[in-house]
Amino acid sequence: MTSAGPGSESKPRRVTRRRAETRRRLLDAALDVFAERGLRGASIEEVCDRAGYTRGAFYSNFRTLDELLLAVADDRCEQALRHLGEILAAPGLLEGDGEAALEKAVDTVLSAMSHDRRWWLVETELVLHAARDPRAAVELRRQRDRFTEQLTALVAKAVHQAGRTFVTPPEDVVRVIVALHDGALAQRHLEPDAAAPGRLERLALPVLLRHFTSAGG
């Protein structure tokens, strides 16, 4: 991990609207820079330049590029979870019989999962960084555990609304879904003519969910 920058030991500040906007712009700029340059090719100066800020704005929100990279991952996960939660809040969304309800559940979950090439590149960068750096691995595991816990609750809600019950621990099912999506996403971006967005998941997930769940509550 890189060393902390100026202000790393300052006390937590109250989050104001302006501060939230600054953080938002830094995260958006970082997504582009990390996707283009990778972690080691990126610089604080370039992130700040694209966001329209000075280094001071960076250090008032983050200590290092490593921390910023993980914050980008947190932000993308939060967006996906919030989007899925909003979709599932719609009354009667997954009402239906048998296969139709299951297909809707699959489409609902997939609609919240990103196909953005920039995010795929950044997520891959983060995984590689964690594979090489034990401290980064600890932070990534914590982040993924939080994401898995929250996504499991939402997937369980979707499955329940579709009139089915898990017969396999739902946490394991969610990890299979994420692994399938990650693998399909890699194929999508490496072989765009062979794998349209969501195509592989829609082929496999209904079959898997039928195996991992049973009809009725």
N, CA and C of each residue as an Amber inpcrd file, in Angstrom:
protein
   651
   0.8580000  -1.1910000   0.0000000   0.0000000   0.0000000   0.0000000
   0.8930000   1.2390000   0.0000000   0.4450000   2.2950000  -0.6480000
   1.2440000   3.5020000  -0.6600000   1.0920000   4.2560000   0.6380000
   2.0470000   5.1350000   0.8990000   2.0290000   5.8580000   2.1630000
   0.9290000   6.8930000   2.1790000   0.4880000   7.2460000   3.3940000
  -0.5760000   8.2230000   3.5320000  -0.0690000   9.6050000   3.1520000
  -1.0070000  10.4120000   2.6610000  -0.6510000  11.7530000   2.2570000
  -0.9490000  12.7430000   3.3630000  -0.7710000  14.0190000   3.1020000
  -1.0220000  15.0510000   4.0910000  -2.4510000  14.9910000   4.5930000
  -2.6210000  15.2430000   5.8740000  -3.9600000  15.2610000   6.4520000
  -4.5130000  13.9040000   6.7710000  -3.6820000  12.8450000   6.6910000
  -4.1950000  11.4890000   6.8920000  -4.6200000  11.2320000   8.3170000
  -4.1490000  12.0700000   9.2590000  -4.5030000  11.8390000  10.6420000
  -5.5040000  12.8720000  11.1440000  -6.1150000  13.6080000  10.2390000
  -7.0840000  14.6070000  10.6540000  -8.3550000  13.9410000  11.1520000
  -9.1170000  14.6760000  11.9490000 -10.3460000  14.1190000  12.5100000
 -11.4260000  14.0400000  11.4320000 -12.3830000  13.0960000  11.5830000
 -13.4640000  12.9920000  10.6040000 -14.2260000  14.3080000  10.4980000
 -14.5810000  14.6920000   9.2770000 -15.3080000  15.9240000   9.0620000
 -16.7810000  15.6380000   8.7700000 -17.6030000  16.6070000   9.1260000
 -19.0190000  16.4790000   8.8150000 -19.1900000  16.5120000   7.2950000
 -20.0370000  15.6010000   6.7700000 -20.2340000  15.5200000   5.3280000
 -21.2290000  16.5920000   4.8950000 -20.7530000  17.5980000   4.1880000
 -21.6140000  18.6460000   3.6630000 -21.9640000  18.3220000   2.2180000
 -22.9210000  19.0740000   1.6820000 -23.3040000  18.8540000   0.2870000
 -22.1080000  19.0840000  -0.6370000 -21.3370000  20.1340000  -0.3560000
 -20.1780000  20.4320000  -1.1920000 -19.1420000  19.3240000  -1.1020000
 -18.9210000  18.8310000   0.1110000 -17.9490000  17.7560000   0.2960000
 -18.4040000  16.4940000  -0.4160000 -19.7140000  16.2060000  -0.3460000
 -20.2500000  15.0250000  -1.0260000 -20.0870000  15.1550000  -2.5380000
 -20.2880000  16.3640000  -3.0620000 -20.1140000  16.5870000  -4.5010000
 -18.6520000  16.4030000  -4.9050000 -17.7460000  16.9110000  -4.0670000
 -16.3180000  16.7520000  -4.3490000 -15.9480000  15.2750000  -4.4100000
 -16.4180000  14.5280000  -3.4260000 -16.1230000  13.0880000  -3.3900000
 -16.7140000  12.3930000  -4.6190000 -17.9400000  12.7810000  -4.9940000
 -18.5860000  12.1700000  -6.1540000 -17.7640000  12.3860000  -7.4120000
 -17.2900000  13.6110000  -7.6120000 -16.5200000  13.9230000  -8.8120000
 -15.1680000  13.2190000  -8.8160000 -14.5690000  13.0860000  -7.6450000
 -13.3010000  12.3530000  -7.5600000 -13.4980000  10.8720000  -7.8840000
 -14.5790000  10.2930000  -7.3890000 -14.8600000   8.8870000  -7.6760000
 -15.1200000   8.6690000  -9.1650000 -15.8870000   9.5650000  -9.7770000
 -16.1770000   9.4300000 -11.2010000 -14.9060000   9.5730000 -12.0300000
 -14.0680000  10.5430000 -11.6670000 -12.8070000  10.7250000 -12.3930000
 -11.8880000   9.5300000 -12.1930000 -11.8620000   9.0000000 -10.9690000
 -10.9950000   7.8600000 -10.6720000 -11.3960000   6.6270000 -11.4690000
 -12.6940000   6.4280000 -11.6710000 -13.1460000   5.2800000 -12.4570000
 -12.5320000   5.3260000 -13.8480000 -12.5310000   6.4940000 -14.4640000
 -11.9510000   6.6370000 -15.8060000 -10.4340000   6.4590000 -15.7830000
  -9.7760000   7.0940000 -14.8140000  -8.3090000   7.0360000 -14.7640000
  -7.8250000   5.6230000 -14.4720000  -8.4270000   4.9490000 -13.4930000
  -8.0140000   3.5800000 -13.1720000  -8.2850000   2.6410000 -14.3400000
  -9.3860000   2.8480000 -15.0510000  -9.7030000   1.9920000 -16.1980000
  -8.6610000   2.1700000 -17.3020000  -8.1960000   3.3880000 -17.4900000
  -7.2400000   3.6720000 -18.5540000  -5.7990000   3.3440000 -18.1660000
  -5.4340000   3.6450000 -16.9170000  -4.0350000   3.5660000 -16.5110000
  -3.6940000   2.3930000 -15.6110000  -4.6870000   1.8410000 -14.9300000
  -4.3920000   0.8670000 -13.8890000  -3.9730000   1.5900000 -12.6240000
  -3.8680000   0.8630000 -11.5210000  -3.5220000   1.4900000 -10.2510000
  -2.1300000   2.1080000 -10.2870000  -1.1470000   1.3750000 -10.7690000
   0.2290000   1.8650000 -10.7440000   0.5200000   2.8990000 -11.8290000
  -0.3290000   2.9540000 -12.8420000  -0.1330000   3.9740000 -13.8650000
  -0.8900000   5.2570000 -13.5680000  -1.8070000   5.1890000 -12.6150000
  -2.6150000   6.3590000 -12.2550000  -1.8250000   7.2810000 -11.3310000
  -2.2630000   8.5200000 -11.2650000  -1.6400000   9.4750000 -10.3510000
  -2.7160000  10.3340000  -9.7130000  -2.4300000  10.8100000  -8.5260000
  -3.3520000  11.7060000  -7.8360000  -3.5840000  12.9590000  -8.6680000
  -2.5220000  13.4570000  -9.3000000  -2.6310000  14.6680000 -10.1030000
  -3.6270000  14.4930000 -11.2410000  -3.5830000  13.3440000 -11.9160000
  -4.4890000  13.1380000 -13.0480000  -5.9320000  13.0070000 -12.5810000
  -6.1460000  12.2920000 -11.4870000  -7.5060000  12.1680000 -10.9490000
  -8.0500000  13.5530000 -10.6070000  -7.2390000  14.3490000  -9.9150000
  -7.6770000  15.6900000  -9.5150000  -7.9320000  16.5720000 -10.7320000
  -7.0690000  16.4740000 -11.7230000  -7.2170000  17.2910000 -12.9220000
  -8.5350000  16.9700000 -13.6290000  -8.8480000  15.6960000 -13.7540000
 -10.0870000  15.3160000 -14.4340000 -11.3260000  15.7060000 -13.6300000
 -11.1770000  15.6970000 -12.3180000 -12.2990000  16.0760000 -11.4610000
 -12.4320000  17.5850000 -11.3310000 -11.3670000  18.3060000 -11.7120000
 -11.3860000  19.7570000 -11.6170000 -11.0080000  20.2800000 -10.2510000
 -10.1560000  19.5350000  -9.5290000  -9.7590000  19.9250000  -8.1740000
  -8.2360000  19.9180000  -8.0370000  -7.7900000  20.4000000  -6.8820000
  -6.3740000  20.3600000  -6.5330000  -6.1110000  19.1360000  -5.6610000
  -4.8430000  18.9020000  -5.3760000  -4.4800000  17.7780000  -4.5040000
  -5.1090000  17.9090000  -3.1160000  -5.3210000  19.1500000  -2.6870000
  -5.9310000  19.3490000  -1.3750000  -7.3070000  18.7230000  -1.2920000
  -8.0810000  18.8000000  -2.3720000  -9.4070000  18.1860000  -2.3900000
  -9.2950000  16.6680000  -2.2740000  -8.2610000  16.1290000  -2.9110000
  -8.0500000  14.6830000  -2.8160000  -7.7650000  14.2790000  -1.3810000
  -6.7980000  14.9500000  -0.7540000  -6.3790000  14.5510000   0.5890000
  -7.4150000  14.8710000   1.6670000  -8.3940000  15.6760000   1.3440000
  -9.4740000  15.9020000   2.3020000 -10.4950000  14.7750000   2.2620000
 -10.3720000  13.8760000   1.2690000 -11.3080000  12.7600000   1.1370000
 -10.6390000  11.3920000   1.1990000  -9.4060000  11.3100000   0.7220000
  -8.7030000  10.0210000   0.6610000  -7.2480000  10.2060000   1.0850000
  -6.6490000   9.1280000   1.5470000  -5.2480000   9.1810000   1.9440000
  -4.3190000   8.7120000   0.8300000  -4.7520000   7.6890000   0.0760000
  -3.8870000   7.0780000  -0.9320000  -4.7070000   6.6780000  -2.1480000
  -4.0230000   6.3620000  -3.2380000  -4.7100000   5.8360000  -4.4200000
  -5.3230000   4.4730000  -4.1320000  -4.6710000   3.6830000  -3.2760000
  -5.2270000   2.3850000  -2.8970000  -6.5950000   2.5590000  -2.2480000
  -6.6710000   3.5390000  -1.3430000  -7.9350000   3.7930000  -0.6510000
  -8.9900000   4.2760000  -1.6420000  -8.5810000   5.1040000  -2.5820000
  -9.5100000   5.5880000  -3.6090000 -10.0220000   4.4380000  -4.4710000
  -9.1550000   3.5230000  -4.8370000  -9.5580000   2.3740000  -5.6420000
 -10.6320000   1.5570000  -4.9360000 -10.4340000   1.3050000  -3.6480000
 -11.4370000   0.5510000  -2.8920000 -12.7250000   1.3570000  -2.7580000
 -12.6160000   2.6720000  -2.6240000 -13.7990000   3.5250000  -2.5270000
 -14.6130000   3.4880000  -3.8140000 -13.9260000   3.4140000  -4.9580000
 -14.6320000   3.2720000  -6.2340000 -15.4240000   1.9610000  -6.2410000
 -14.8000000   0.8880000  -5.7480000 -15.4900000  -0.4050000  -5.6820000
 -16.6930000  -0.3400000  -4.7490000 -16.5210000   0.2870000  -3.5870000
 -17.6410000   0.4530000  -2.6560000 -18.7840000   1.2040000  -3.3190000
 -18.4410000   2.2580000  -4.0230000 -19.4490000   3.1000000  -4.6660000
 -20.2270000   2.3240000  -5.7160000 -19.5350000   1.5540000  -6.5350000
 -20.2280000   0.7830000  -7.5760000 -21.1270000  -0.2810000  -6.9730000
 -20.6640000  -0.9200000  -5.8980000 -21.4860000  -1.9320000  -5.2310000
 -22.7280000  -1.3050000  -4.6150000 -22.5530000  -0.1560000  -3.9900000
 -23.6930000   0.5280000  -3.3900000 -24.7150000   0.9280000  -4.4440000
 -24.2510000   1.3710000  -5.5940000 -25.1670000   1.7310000  -6.6820000
 -25.9750000   0.5240000  -7.1350000 -25.2920000  -0.6260000  -7.3000000
 -25.9780000  -1.8390000  -7.7400000 -27.0130000  -2.2960000  -6.7190000
 -26.6430000  -2.2840000  -5.4470000 -27.5630000  -2.7150000  -4.3940000
 -28.7590000  -1.7770000  -4.2860000 -28.4970000  -0.4770000  -4.3750000
 -29.5890000   0.4940000  -4.2980000 -30.5490000   0.3160000  -5.4810000
 -30.0060000   0.1100000  -6.6600000 -30.8340000  -0.0780000  -7.8580000
 -31.6960000  -1.3330000  -7.7310000 -31.1040000  -2.4270000  -7.2850000
 -31.8540000  -3.6640000  -7.1300000 -32.9330000  -3.5090000  -6.0680000
 -32.6040000  -2.8490000  -4.9550000 -33.5910000  -2.6270000  -3.9020000
 -34.7720000  -1.8190000  -4.3850000 -34.4990000  -0.7930000  -5.2030000
 -35.5800000   0.0380000  -5.7380000 -36.4730000  -0.7680000  -6.6820000
 -35.8790000  -1.6300000  -7.4760000 -36.6610000  -2.4570000  -8.4000000
 -37.5620000  -3.4140000  -7.6270000 -36.9950000  -4.0500000  -6.6170000
 -37.7630000  -5.0400000  -5.8520000 -38.8540000  -4.4080000  -5.0050000
 -38.7980000  -3.1010000  -4.8020000 -39.8290000  -2.4230000  -4.0160000
 -41.1230000  -2.2450000  -4.7990000 -41.0780000  -2.4520000  -6.1120000
 -42.2830000  -2.3020000  -6.9350000 -43.2820000  -3.4140000  -6.6130000
 -44.5320000  -3.0800000  -6.2580000 -45.5390000  -4.0910000  -5.9040000
 -45.8260000  -5.0480000  -7.0630000 -45.8870000  -6.3300000  -6.7340000
 -46.2790000  -7.3380000  -7.7170000 -45.2930000  -7.5700000  -8.8300000
 -44.0480000  -7.1090000  -8.6540000 -43.0640000  -7.2050000  -9.7290000
 -42.8550000  -8.6350000 -10.2080000 -42.7240000  -9.5710000  -9.2590000
 -42.3780000 -10.9520000  -9.6240000 -43.5640000 -11.9030000  -9.4980000
 -44.7630000 -11.3530000  -9.4930000 -45.9310000 -12.2230000  -9.4430000
 -46.0480000 -12.9930000 -10.7540000 -46.4760000 -14.2310000 -10.6570000
 -46.5930000 -15.0710000 -11.8420000 -46.4900000 -16.5280000 -11.4530000
 -46.5520000 -17.3870000 -12.4280000 -46.5210000 -18.8190000 -12.1730000
 -45.2100000 -19.4230000 -12.6570000 -44.6290000 -20.2650000 -11.8250000
 -43.5060000 -21.1170000 -12.1940000 -42.3870000 -20.4190000 -12.9300000
 -42.1500000 -20.8490000 -14.1770000 -41.0160000 -20.3980000 -14.9690000
 -41.0250000 -18.8970000 -15.2170000 -42.2120000 -18.3380000 -15.4280000
 -42.3060000 -16.9080000 -15.7090000 -41.7670000 -16.0910000 -14.5370000
 -42.1370000 -16.4770000 -13.3210000 -41.6710000 -15.7640000 -12.1290000
 -40.1650000 -15.9400000 -11.9490000 -39.6770000 -17.1330000 -12.2430000
 -38.2450000 -17.3910000 -12.1050000 -37.4440000 -16.5670000 -13.1140000
 -37.9390000 -16.4960000 -14.3310000 -37.2760000 -15.6960000 -15.3510000
 -37.2550000 -14.2220000 -14.9570000 -38.3620000 -13.7420000 -14.3910000
 -38.4120000 -12.3470000 -13.9430000 -37.4040000 -12.1030000 -12.8260000
 -37.2700000 -13.0770000 -11.9290000 -36.3180000 -12.9340000 -10.8270000
 -34.8950000 -12.8230000 -11.3620000 -34.5800000 -13.6550000 -12.3440000
 -33.2430000 -13.6100000 -12.9570000 -33.0100000 -12.2640000 -13.6270000
 -33.9850000 -11.8040000 -14.4160000 -33.8400000 -10.5290000 -15.1090000
 -33.6940000  -9.3710000 -14.1190000 -34.4310000  -9.4620000 -13.0050000
 -34.3780000  -8.4060000 -11.9980000 -32.9950000  -8.3130000 -11.3790000
 -32.4210000  -9.4550000 -11.0070000 -31.0920000  -9.4580000 -10.4090000
 -30.0420000  -8.9870000 -11.4170000 -30.1310000  -9.4570000 -12.6460000
 -29.1450000  -9.0870000 -13.6610000 -29.2240000  -7.6090000 -14.0280000
 -30.4130000  -7.0290000 -13.9220000 -30.5680000  -5.6200000 -14.2890000
 -29.7710000  -4.6980000 -13.3800000 -29.4390000  -5.1690000 -12.1830000
 -28.6830000  -4.3490000 -11.2350000 -27.1780000  -4.5760000 -11.3270000
 -26.7450000  -5.5240000 -12.1490000 -25.3330000  -5.8570000 -12.2460000
 -24.7280000  -5.1920000 -13.4770000 -23.6310000  -4.5000000 -13.2740000
 -23.0500000  -3.6490000 -14.3060000 -22.3850000  -4.4380000 -15.4250000
 -22.5370000  -3.9120000 -16.6560000 -21.8130000  -4.4410000 -17.8150000
 -20.7970000  -3.4170000 -18.3220000 -20.5750000  -2.3660000 -17.5400000
 -19.6830000  -1.2690000 -17.9000000 -18.2390000  -1.7750000 -18.0360000
 -17.6590000  -1.5710000 -19.2050000 -16.2920000  -2.0370000 -19.4490000
 -15.3030000  -1.3590000 -18.5080000 -15.5170000  -0.0690000 -18.2190000
 -14.6110000   0.6220000 -17.2960000 -14.6050000  -0.0590000 -15.9320000
 -15.7810000  -0.3890000 -15.4310000 -15.8490000  -1.0070000 -14.1100000
 -15.2310000  -2.3970000 -14.1340000 -15.4290000  -3.1360000 -15.2220000
 -14.8050000  -4.4600000 -15.3310000 -13.2860000  -4.3300000 -15.2560000
 -12.7210000  -3.3560000 -15.9510000 -11.2770000  -3.1480000 -15.9100000
 -10.8090000  -2.7700000 -14.5040000 -11.5440000  -1.8780000 -13.8400000
 -11.1550000  -1.4430000 -12.5040000 -11.2970000  -2.5830000 -11.4970000
 -12.3740000  -3.3480000 -11.5920000 -12.5610000  -4.4740000 -10.6710000
 -11.4550000  -5.5030000 -10.8620000 -11.0920000  -5.7670000 -12.1150000
  -9.9930000  -6.6940000 -12.3910000  -8.6910000  -6.1740000 -11.8030000
  -8.4610000  -4.8730000 -11.9350000  -7.2780000  -4.2390000 -11.3610000
  -7.2480000  -4.4140000  -9.8450000  -8.4020000  -4.2470000  -9.2140000
  -8.4870000  -4.3680000  -7.7580000  -8.2000000  -5.7990000  -7.3090000
  -8.7370000  -6.7670000  -8.0240000  -8.5070000  -8.1760000  -7.6760000
  -7.0270000  -8.5270000  -7.8220000  -6.4010000  -8.0820000  -8.8950000
  -4.9800000  -8.3510000  -9.0960000  -4.1350000  -7.6820000  -8.0090000
  -4.5050000  -6.4580000  -7.6650000  -3.7830000  -5.7460000  -6.6010000
  -3.8910000  -6.5020000  -5.2800000  -5.0990000  -6.9820000  -4.9570000
  -5.3050000  -7.7220000  -3.7140000  -4.5750000  -9.0590000  -3.7250000
  -4.4420000  -9.6620000  -4.9110000  -3.7360000 -10.9360000  -5.0060000
  -2.2440000 -10.7740000  -4.7140000  -1.7280000  -9.5590000  -4.9350000
  -0.2970000  -9.3080000  -4.7290000   0.0000000  -8.6740000  -3.3710000
  -0.9900000  -8.0340000  -2.7790000  -0.7770000  -7.2740000  -1.5510000
  -1.6970000  -7.8090000  -0.4540000  -1.1460000  -8.4950000   0.5620000
  -1.9820000  -9.0830000   1.6170000  -2.8640000  -8.0730000   2.3280000
  -2.3670000  -6.8540000   2.5310000  -3.1830000  -5.8490000   3.2170000
  -4.3540000  -5.4150000   2.3440000  -4.1170000  -5.2730000   1.0640000
  -5.2060000  -4.9380000   0.1510000  -6.2170000  -6.0860000   0.0860000
  -5.7210000  -7.3200000   0.1980000  -6.6070000  -8.4870000   0.1670000
  -7.5740000  -8.4780000   1.3490000  -7.0760000  -8.0820000   2.5140000
  -7.9370000  -8.0180000   3.7110000  -9.0580000  -7.0080000   3.4880000
  -8.7120000  -5.8390000   2.9630000  -9.7150000  -4.8040000   2.7410000
 -10.7220000  -5.2270000   1.6790000 -10.2410000  -5.8790000   0.6220000
 -11.1450000  -6.3260000  -0.4340000 -12.0950000  -7.4010000   0.0880000
 -11.5930000  -8.3130000   0.9130000 -12.4660000  -9.3480000   1.4820000
 -13.5560000  -8.7270000   2.3390000 -13.1950000  -7.7290000   3.1270000
 -14.1930000  -7.0520000   3.9490000 -15.2680000  -6.4020000   3.0780000
 -14.8060000  -5.7420000   2.0250000 -15.7500000  -5.0850000   1.1300000
 -16.6590000  -6.0980000   0.4480000 -16.0950000  -7.1950000  -0.0010000
 -16.8900000  -8.2160000  -0.6880000 -17.8400000  -8.9390000   0.2680000
 -17.4070000  -9.1250000   1.5030000 -18.2930000  -9.7500000   2.4890000
 -19.5220000  -8.8770000   2.7340000 -19.3070000  -7.5720000   2.8450000
 -20.4340000  -6.6450000   3.0290000 -21.3690000  -6.6990000   1.8280000
 -20.7820000  -6.6810000   0.6380000 -21.5860000  -6.7160000  -0.5770000
 -22.3730000  -8.0200000  -0.6770000 -21.7100000  -9.1410000  -0.3970000
 -22.3680000 -10.4400000  -0.4820000 -23.5270000 -10.5410000   0.5000000
 -23.3220000 -10.0300000   1.7200000 -24.3870000 -10.0750000   2.7250000
 -25.6190000  -9.2940000   2.2660000 -25.3920000  -8.0920000   1.7490000
 -26.5190000  -7.2690000   1.3260000 -27.1670000  -7.8080000   0.0530000
 -26.3560000  -8.2920000  -0.8810000 -26.9090000  -8.8540000  -2.1060000
 -27.6900000 -10.1230000  -1.8110000 -27.2210000 -10.9240000  -0.8550000
 -27.9340000 -12.1430000  -0.4840000 -29.3400000 -11.8220000   0.0110000
 -29.4570000 -10.7850000   0.8250000 -30.7800000 -10.3940000   1.3340000
 -31.7030000  -9.9960000   0.1840000 -31.1710000  -9.2910000  -0.8020000
 -31.9900000  -8.8520000  -1.9260000 -32.3550000 -10.0150000  -2.8520000
 -31.4000000 -10.9080000  -3.1010000 -31.6910000 -12.0750000  -3.9350000
 -32.7210000 -12.9810000  -3.2420000 -32.5860000 -13.1320000  -1.9230000
 -33.5530000 -13.9260000  -1.1720000 -34.9480000 -13.3170000  -1.2990000
 -35.0230000 -11.9970000  -1.2870000 -36.3060000 -11.3210000  -1.4560000
 -36.8800000 -11.5920000  -2.8390000 -36.0260000 -11.5470000  -3.8620000
 -36.4760000 -11.8160000  -5.2250000 -36.9700000 -13.2470000  -5.3680000
 -36.2320000 -14.1880000  -4.7830000 -36.6170000 -15.6020000  -4.8530000
 -37.9400000 -15.8240000  -4.1290000 -38.0960000 -15.1930000  -2.9670000
 -39.3430000 -15.3240000  -2.2080000 -40.5140000 -14.7430000  -2.9900000
 -40.3150000 -13.5780000  -3.6100000 -41.3810000 -12.9630000  -4.3870000
 -41.7540000 -13.8120000  -5.5940000 -40.8020000 -14.6100000  -6.0720000
 -41.0710000 -15.4990000  -7.2070000 -41.7280000 -16.8000000  -6.7540000
 -42.0130000 -16.9170000  -5.4430000 -42.7130000 -18.0900000  -4.9350000
 -41.8360000 -19.3070000  -4.7400000 -40.5420000 -19.0800000  -4.4560000
 -39.6430000 -20.2090000  -4.2860000 -38.8830000 -20.0680000  -2.9750000
 -38.2780000 -21.1930000  -2.5180000 -37.5420000 -21.2390000  -1.2600000
 -36.1820000 -21.8650000  -1.4990000 -35.1450000 -21.3030000  -0.8830000
 -33.8070000 -21.8720000  -1.0330000 -33.7200000 -23.2560000  -0.3920000
 -33.0510000 -24.1810000  -1.0940000 -32.7200000 -25.4850000  -0.5180000
 -31.2020000 -25.6030000  -0.3430000 -30.4950000 -24.5540000  -0.7370000
 -29.0430000 -24.4270000  -0.5880000 -28.7970000 -23.1110000   0.1360000
 -27.7830000 -23.0190000   1.0090000 -27.5230000 -21.7490000   1.6840000
 -27.4890000 -20.5980000   0.6850000 -28.3170000 -19.5660000   0.8980000
 -28.4000000 -18.4810000  -0.0850000 -27.0830000 -17.7590000  -0.3180000
 -26.2090000 -17.7060000   0.7200000 -24.9060000 -17.0600000   0.5280000
 -24.0950000 -17.7910000  -0.5440000 -24.1790000 -19.1270000  -0.5490000
 -23.4660000 -19.9000000  -1.5670000 -24.0500000 -19.6470000  -2.9500000
 -25.3640000 -19.5350000  -3.0110000 -26.0230000 -19.2820000  -4.2940000
 -25.5860000 -17.9300000  -4.8590000 -25.5290000 -16.9320000  -4.0050000
 -25.1320000 -15.5910000  -4.4500000 -23.6860000 -15.5940000  -4.9420000
 -22.8150000 -16.3210000  -4.2550000 -21.4220000 -16.3930000  -4.7190000
 -21.3350000 -17.0700000  -6.0880000 -22.1830000 -18.0560000  -6.3280000
 -22.2220000 -18.6960000  -7.6520000 -22.7070000 -17.6980000  -8.6950000
 -23.7460000 -16.9200000  -8.3550000 -24.2690000 -15.9180000  -9.2850000
 -23.1980000 -14.8960000  -9.6310000 -22.4920000 -14.4000000  -8.6110000
 -21.4520000 -13.3980000  -8.8430000 -20.3150000 -13.9880000  -9.6730000
 -19.9230000 -15.2280000  -9.3600000 -18.8470000 -15.8680000 -10.1150000
 -19.2480000 -16.0510000 -11.5800000 -20.4880000 -16.4480000 -11.8060000
 -20.9750000 -16.6200000 -13.1760000 -20.9950000 -15.2850000 -13.9070000
 -21.4810000 -14.2630000 -13.2330000 -21.5430000 -12.9330000 -13.8540000
 -20.1420000 -12.4160000 -14.1650000 -19.2030000 -12.5800000 -13.2280000
 -17.8330000 -12.1100000 -13.4520000 -17.2050000 -12.8240000 -14.6450000
 -17.4040000 -14.1370000 -14.7240000 -16.8490000 -14.8880000 -15.8470000
 -17.4860000 -14.5050000 -17.1690000 -18.8070000 -14.3080000 -17.1430000
 -19.5120000 -13.9150000 -18.3640000 -19.0990000 -12.5210000 -18.8040000
 -18.8380000 -11.6520000 -17.8280000 -18.4330000 -10.2890000 -18.1470000
 -17.0660000 -10.2800000 -18.8350000 -16.1610000 -11.1250000 -18.3570000
 -14.8460000 -11.2230000 -18.9930000 -14.9900000 -11.6880000 -20.4380000
 -15.8290000 -12.6920000 -20.6520000 -16.0350000 -13.1680000 -22.0210000
 -16.6870000 -12.0910000 -22.8750000 -17.6190000 -11.3510000 -22.2700000
 -18.3100000 -10.2870000 -23.0040000 -17.3120000  -9.2570000 -23.5400000
 -16.3510000  -8.8630000 -22.7140000 -15.4320000  -7.8100000 -23.1260000
 -14.2550000  -8.3240000 -23.9470000 -13.9190000  -9.5980000 -23.7910000
 -12.8280000 -10.1750000 -24.5720000 -13.3110000 -10.7740000 -25.8870000
 -14.5720000 -11.2320000 -25.9010000 -15.1620000 -11.8300000 -27.1040000
 -16.5350000 -11.2100000 -27.3460000 -16.5910000  -9.9300000 -27.6820000
 -17.8760000  -9.2260000 -27.7920000 -18.8430000  -9.8190000 -28.8070000
 -18.3270000 -10.4570000 -29.8480000 -19.2110000 -11.0370000 -30.8580000
 -19.8150000 -12.3620000 -30.4180000 -19.2280000 -12.9700000 -29.3880000
 -19.6880000 -14.2910000 -28.9600000 -20.6020000 -14.2490000 -27.7420000
 -20.5630000 -13.1680000 -26.9870000 -21.3230000 -13.1230000 -25.7360000
 -21.9390000 -11.7500000 -25.5310000 -23.2090000 -11.6190000 -25.8970000
 -23.9340000 -10.3650000 -25.6830000 -24.1660000 -10.1620000 -24.1900000
 -24.3450000  -8.9140000 -23.7400000 -24.5610000  -8.6560000 -22.3120000
 -25.7170000  -9.4600000 -21.7340000 -25.4260000 -10.2170000 -20.6760000
 -26.4570000 -10.9710000 -19.9800000 -26.8450000 -12.2950000 -20.6160000
 -26.3570000 -12.5730000 -21.8150000 -26.7980000 -13.7750000 -22.5260000
 -26.4170000 -15.0540000 -21.7890000 -25.1730000 -15.1740000 -21.3760000
 -24.7240000 -16.3950000 -20.7120000 -25.4170000 -16.5790000 -19.3620000
 -25.5860000 -15.4730000 -18.6280000 -26.2600000 -15.5590000 -17.3290000
 -27.7070000 -16.0180000 -17.4910000 -28.3790000 -15.5020000 -18.5250000
 -29.7850000 -15.8730000 -18.7250000 -29.9240000 -17.3230000 -19.1870000
 -28.8830000 -17.8640000 -19.7840000 -28.8970000 -19.2830000 -20.1350000
 -28.7290000 -20.1640000 -18.8970000 -27.8600000 -19.7250000 -17.9790000
 -27.4870000 -20.5930000 -16.8560000 -28.2620000 -20.3520000 -15.5690000
 -28.5710000 -19.1030000 -15.2540000 -29.1480000 -18.8160000 -13.9410000
 -30.5040000 -19.4580000 -13.6780000 -31.4340000 -19.4790000 -14.6380000
 -32.7000000 -20.1670000 -14.3510000 -32.5020000 -21.6410000 -13.9980000
 -31.5670000 -22.2860000 -14.6780000 -31.2760000 -23.6940000 -14.3910000
 -30.7060000 -23.8380000 -12.9810000 -29.7720000 -22.9690000 -12.6380000
 -29.1580000 -23.0210000 -11.3110000 -30.1840000 -22.7290000 -10.2160000
 -31.0140000 -21.7250000 -10.4320000 -32.0010000 -21.3740000  -9.4080000
 -33.0500000 -22.4750000  -9.2290000 -33.3850000 -23.1450000 -10.3020000
 -34.3000000 -24.2860000 -10.1450000 -33.6640000 -25.3680000  -9.2780000
 -32.3510000 -25.5380000  -9.4190000 -31.6350000 -26.5410000  -8.6350000
 -31.4590000 -26.1070000  -7.1970000 -31.2230000 -24.8260000  -6.9840000
 -30.9330000 -24.3160000  -5.6370000 -32.1730000 -23.9470000  -4.8290000
 -33.3470000 -23.9310000  -5.4820000 -34.5720000 -23.5560000  -4.8020000
 -35.6750000 -24.5730000  -5.0850000 -36.7570000 -24.4720000  -4.3300000
 -37.9220000 -25.3040000  -4.5910000 -39.1570000 -24.4240000  -4.6170000
 -40.2090000 -24.8930000  -5.2890000 -41.4420000 -24.1220000  -5.3870000
 -42.1630000 -24.0990000  -4.0370000 -42.7850000 -22.9730000  -3.7290000
 -43.5640000 -22.8740000  -2.4900000 -42.7390000 -22.3860000  -1.3430000
 -43.3970000 -21.8460000  -0.3070000 -42.7110000 -21.3210000   0.8610000
 -42.8030000 -22.2550000   2.0290000
